Amino acid sequence: MSELGAQLEISATATGWKLSGEIDAHTAPLLATAMAELPAGDVTVDVAGVSFMDSSGLRVLIEAATRARDGGGDLIIANPTPGISRLVEISGLGGQLRLDDDD
Protein backbone atom coordinates (compact mmCIF):
# COMPACT_ATOMS: atom_id res chain seq x y z
CA MET A 1 0.00 0.00 0.00
CA SER A 2 1.02 3.59 -0.51
CA GLU A 3 2.94 5.67 1.99
CA LEU A 4 2.96 9.44 2.47
CA GLY A 5 6.18 9.66 0.45
CA ALA A 6 4.69 7.93 -2.60
CA GLN A 7 5.95 9.24 -5.92
CA LEU A 8 4.55 9.35 -9.41
CA GLU A 9 6.56 10.08 -12.54
CA ILE A 10 4.60 11.51 -15.45
CA SER A 11 6.25 11.65 -18.88
CA ALA A 12 4.56 13.26 -21.86
CA THR A 13 4.43 11.19 -25.05
CA ALA A 14 3.28 12.05 -28.56
CA THR A 15 -0.22 10.75 -27.79
CA GLY A 16 -0.57 11.23 -24.03
CA TRP A 17 1.43 10.17 -20.98
CA LYS A 18 3.54 7.37 -19.55
CA LEU A 19 3.18 6.88 -15.80
CA SER A 20 5.46 5.21 -13.28
CA GLY A 21 5.03 4.89 -9.52
CA GLU A 22 1.92 5.08 -7.38
CA ILE A 23 -1.38 6.86 -7.98
CA ASP A 24 -3.12 7.54 -4.70
CA ALA A 25 -4.65 10.43 -2.76
CA HIS A 26 -1.23 12.11 -2.55
CA THR A 27 -0.24 11.83 -6.22
CA ALA A 28 -3.63 11.95 -7.99
CA PRO A 29 -3.78 15.78 -7.87
CA LEU A 30 -0.42 15.89 -9.69
CA LEU A 31 -1.79 13.57 -12.36
CA ALA A 32 -5.00 15.61 -12.66
CA THR A 33 -2.97 18.77 -13.19
CA ALA A 34 -0.78 17.09 -15.84
CA MET A 35 -3.87 15.80 -17.65
CA ALA A 36 -5.82 19.07 -17.47
CA GLU A 37 -5.02 19.80 -21.13
CA LEU A 38 -5.70 16.73 -23.26
CA PRO A 39 -4.29 16.38 -26.80
CA ALA A 40 -6.90 16.24 -29.56
CA GLY A 41 -8.21 12.84 -30.58
CA ASP A 42 -7.46 9.62 -28.76
CA VAL A 43 -5.24 9.96 -25.68
CA THR A 44 -3.09 7.09 -24.43
CA VAL A 45 -2.05 6.71 -20.80
CA ASP A 46 0.58 3.98 -20.43
CA VAL A 47 0.29 2.58 -16.91
CA ALA A 48 2.75 -0.33 -17.24
CA GLY A 49 5.01 1.27 -14.63
CA VAL A 50 2.26 1.95 -12.09
CA SER A 51 2.78 -0.27 -9.05
CA PHE A 52 -0.34 0.88 -7.14
CA MET A 53 -3.52 2.80 -7.93
CA ASP A 54 -6.53 3.48 -5.73
CA SER A 55 -9.89 5.15 -6.30
CA SER A 56 -8.23 8.58 -6.44
CA GLY A 57 -6.46 7.51 -9.62
CA LEU A 58 -9.64 6.03 -11.06
CA ARG A 59 -11.41 9.35 -10.50
CA VAL A 60 -8.72 11.24 -12.43
CA LEU A 61 -8.86 8.74 -15.31
CA ILE A 62 -12.69 8.83 -15.46
CA GLU A 63 -12.65 12.64 -15.58
CA ALA A 64 -10.00 12.60 -18.34
CA ALA A 65 -11.95 9.96 -20.30
CA THR A 66 -15.08 12.12 -20.13
CA ARG A 67 -13.17 15.18 -21.38
CA ALA A 68 -11.55 13.15 -24.17
CA ARG A 69 -14.95 11.87 -25.34
CA ASP A 70 -16.42 15.36 -25.14
CA GLY A 71 -13.60 16.39 -27.50
CA GLY A 72 -14.36 13.61 -29.97
CA GLY A 73 -11.66 11.17 -28.86
CA ASP A 74 -11.19 8.50 -26.24
CA LEU A 75 -8.87 7.79 -23.32
CA ILE A 76 -6.95 4.54 -23.74
CA ILE A 77 -5.38 2.95 -20.67
CA ALA A 78 -2.44 1.08 -22.20
CA ASN A 79 -0.56 -1.81 -20.64
CA PRO A 80 -2.65 -2.11 -17.48
CA THR A 81 -1.14 -4.24 -14.76
CA PRO A 82 -3.29 -7.06 -13.38
CA GLY A 83 -3.94 -4.89 -10.30
CA ILE A 84 -5.22 -1.98 -12.37
CA SER A 85 -7.36 -4.26 -14.53
CA ARG A 86 -8.83 -5.80 -11.40
CA LEU A 87 -9.50 -2.39 -9.82
CA VAL A 88 -11.40 -1.26 -12.92
CA GLU A 89 -13.31 -4.55 -12.97
CA ILE A 90 -14.37 -4.60 -9.32
CA SER A 91 -15.30 -0.91 -9.41
CA GLY A 92 -17.72 -1.56 -12.28
CA LEU A 93 -15.98 1.00 -14.51
CA GLY A 94 -15.11 -1.34 -17.37
CA GLY A 95 -17.68 0.38 -19.57
CA GLN A 96 -16.21 3.82 -18.88
CA LEU A 97 -12.48 3.11 -19.13
CA ARG A 98 -10.92 1.54 -22.21
CA LEU A 99 -8.15 -0.88 -21.24
CA ASP A 100 -5.70 -1.91 -23.95
CA ASP A 101 -2.93 -4.35 -23.10
CA ASP A 102 -1.72 -4.69 -26.71
CA ASP A 103 0.30 -1.43 -26.84
C-alpha positions as CSV (number, residue, x, y, z in Angstrom):
1,M,0.0,0.0,0.0
2,S,1.0,3.6,-0.5
3,E,2.9,5.7,2.0
4,L,3.0,9.4,2.5
5,G,6.2,9.7,0.4
6,A,4.7,7.9,-2.6
7,Q,5.9,9.2,-5.9
8,L,4.6,9.4,-9.4
9,E,6.6,10.1,-12.5
10,I,4.6,11.5,-15.5
11,S,6.2,11.6,-18.9
12,A,4.6,13.3,-21.9
13,T,4.4,11.2,-25.1
14,A,3.3,12.0,-28.6
15,T,-0.2,10.8,-27.8
16,G,-0.6,11.2,-24.0
17,W,1.4,10.2,-21.0
18,K,3.5,7.4,-19.6
19,L,3.2,6.9,-15.8
20,S,5.5,5.2,-13.3
21,G,5.0,4.9,-9.5
22,E,1.9,5.1,-7.4
23,I,-1.4,6.9,-8.0
24,D,-3.1,7.5,-4.7
25,A,-4.6,10.4,-2.8
26,H,-1.2,12.1,-2.5
27,T,-0.2,11.8,-6.2
28,A,-3.6,11.9,-8.0
29,P,-3.8,15.8,-7.9
30,L,-0.4,15.9,-9.7
31,L,-1.8,13.6,-12.4
32,A,-5.0,15.6,-12.7
33,T,-3.0,18.8,-13.2
34,A,-0.8,17.1,-15.8
35,M,-3.9,15.8,-17.7
36,A,-5.8,19.1,-17.5
37,E,-5.0,19.8,-21.1
38,L,-5.7,16.7,-23.3
39,P,-4.3,16.4,-26.8
40,A,-6.9,16.2,-29.6
41,G,-8.2,12.8,-30.6
42,D,-7.5,9.6,-28.8
43,V,-5.2,10.0,-25.7
44,T,-3.1,7.1,-24.4
45,V,-2.1,6.7,-20.8
46,D,0.6,4.0,-20.4
47,V,0.3,2.6,-16.9
48,A,2.8,-0.3,-17.2
49,G,5.0,1.3,-14.6
50,V,2.3,1.9,-12.1
51,S,2.8,-0.3,-9.0
52,F,-0.3,0.9,-7.1
53,M,-3.5,2.8,-7.9
54,D,-6.5,3.5,-5.7
55,S,-9.9,5.1,-6.3
56,S,-8.2,8.6,-6.4
57,G,-6.5,7.5,-9.6
58,L,-9.6,6.0,-11.1
59,R,-11.4,9.3,-10.5
60,V,-8.7,11.2,-12.4
61,L,-8.9,8.7,-15.3
62,I,-12.7,8.8,-15.5
63,E,-12.6,12.6,-15.6
64,A,-10.0,12.6,-18.3
65,A,-12.0,10.0,-20.3
66,T,-15.1,12.1,-20.1
67,R,-13.2,15.2,-21.4
68,A,-11.5,13.1,-24.2
69,R,-14.9,11.9,-25.3
70,D,-16.4,15.4,-25.1
71,G,-13.6,16.4,-27.5
72,G,-14.4,13.6,-30.0
73,G,-11.7,11.2,-28.9
74,D,-11.2,8.5,-26.2
75,L,-8.9,7.8,-23.3
76,I,-7.0,4.5,-23.7
77,I,-5.4,3.0,-20.7
78,A,-2.4,1.1,-22.2
79,N,-0.6,-1.8,-20.6
80,P,-2.7,-2.1,-17.5
81,T,-1.1,-4.2,-14.8
82,P,-3.3,-7.1,-13.4
83,G,-3.9,-4.9,-10.3
84,I,-5.2,-2.0,-12.4
85,S,-7.4,-4.3,-14.5
86,R,-8.8,-5.8,-11.4
87,L,-9.5,-2.4,-9.8
88,V,-11.4,-1.3,-12.9
89,E,-13.3,-4.6,-13.0
90,I,-14.4,-4.6,-9.3
91,S,-15.3,-0.9,-9.4
92,G,-17.7,-1.6,-12.3
93,L,-16.0,1.0,-14.5
94,G,-15.1,-1.3,-17.4
95,G,-17.7,0.4,-19.6
96,Q,-16.2,3.8,-18.9
97,L,-12.5,3.1,-19.1
98,R,-10.9,1.5,-22.2
99,L,-8.2,-0.9,-21.2
100,D,-5.7,-1.9,-24.0
101,D,-2.9,-4.4,-23.1
102,D,-1.7,-4.7,-26.7
103,D,0.3,-1.4,-26.8
